[in-house]
Amino acid sequence: MGEKGKLLDFLGRSVLFKNLPESDLRKISLMFETIDLPMGEVLFYEKENSSDMYLVLEGKVRASLFDEHGNELVLAELGPGEFIGEMSMIDQLPRSATVIAQEPTKLAMLRRETFLKILRDNPDIAINVIKALVARLRRTDDMVEALAFRNVESRIVKFLVEAGRERGVMEEGKYKLRKMTHRDLASRIGSSREAVTKALKTLTFKGIIEERGNFWLVSPDAEEDIDP
């Protein structure tokens, strides 16, 4: 499937444009511009003034916050078919996070003025926009809850179980996930590398997480075995 065909397919299945007639989707697909983002390159920075929206066609990006010491908190990882930047596109306020390519990534870009024209021609899209923003808000609420009320061990287990549910492989009744560095794991749960190293040792000792070569194994019910 070529880029245009892939874009058309993603638009038809996306939260924002689903239920539109194929003739409208074809017109909308022609309004996107395709760009390539090499691994490690920044798409936009937090507090940057820009308002274009992007759809991931290939690859993966992460949306992160950084403190003054360079410590990173990963808010979300976004892959094929997912949108980036819709908040600033709507309210024209500065970007709320820094977005970086985790691997070579191909994006389809839609300029704000073009989206507003699409919205005027297809007012039902406004409901889809609200649904997309509510879903993003719920994910943020989950992250705030984890940071505020869960200890590091509980955050690690919650992250691994959710990652296993999304992309893990089942082995012996457990999710099998490729290991990541302790620093990367820390950036995803809002902790320090040292605290993650200590917590992983404890979780492994308790048998809540099993290490097998380059993989972690964790039960789908592991959160029930740990105090928050």
Secondary structure by P-SEA (a helix, b strand, c coil): ccaaaaaaaaaaaccccccccaaaaaaaaaabbbbbbcccccccccccbbbbbbbbccccccccccccccbbbbccccccccccccccccccccccbbbbbccbbbbbbbcaaaaaaaaaacccaaaaaaaaaaaaaaaaaaaaaaaccccaaaaaaaaaaaaaacbbbbcccbbbbccccaaaaaaaacccaaaaaaaaaaaaaaccccccccbbbbbccccccccc
